[in-house]
């Protein structure tokens, strides 16, 4: 793979192997794929033509080899992904029921959860245009949270855009801890990409404009509130725009929010205005729901442009 020494966009978090239940039959058939919200983000950005790198740790196992092969094929620089000699690479399972998709994780003690402050590639971050993290990047362990803060402060000191997706997972931490840390990180972020349910749980508010105002009041410069089937709301100090949902035939929404974030940041870095980037990202996310898994259905730029008309 020919990749720049310092990618323009860096994503930091935990990559995982995915087993996604295929609908129909007896429910015992699973499609092996790949996940981890920030890895999904990185691949989505790369498929839109962005220069992307990943920051994390993997085990010394077959799953790690599959993830590195995936990133190699997708053009995502994985030279900053460390290898742990004994900790495993994380996995998760997706099942589908009347209430949508549900996740079961096997990530305790994973290599990424053992990532710490001394592992952060400060020089690469200082040369990037954007650093992306999520609530999961902060929640998987105290050491990973500390490392995320070092990365955020390195980015801010260098004028690198800090992008943050809430991705609230209450199986990883308490709501009180999540609220406190996420509120702080929102205030340190240039771009916040909250899902509606996440930010409602954190704030207690329900009206989209009020949720955007809450993030802006905490210090976020730009908010792209993901509203699922209702589209998105993009807001900053100068105003706000509602982005209409793109028509699609969804069968699996796994990773759609990550796809939105990766496409959005890729287009921002490419020079698009926020509303234009959000419209593009909304189409990409919609298309990603028309296949199974978090990664395989992520569209490439050509498909997104064609769908946009």
Buried (B, 14 or more C-beta within 10 A) or exposed (E): EEBEEBBBBBBBBBBBBBBBBBEEEEEEEBBEBBBBBBBBBBBBBBBBBBBBBBBBBBBBBEBBEBBBEBBEEBBBBBBBBBBBEEBBBBBBBBEBEEEEEEEEBBBEBBBBBBBBBEBBBBEBBBBBBBBBBBBBBBBBBEBBBBBBBBBBBBBBEBEBBBBBBBBBBEEBBEEEBBBEBBBBBBBBBBBBBBBBEBBBBBBEBEEBEEBBBBBBEBBBBBBBBBBBEBBBBBBBEEEBBBBEBBEBEBEBBBBBBBBBBBBBBBBBBEEBEBBBBBBBBBBBBBBBBEBBBBBBBBBBBEBBEEBEE
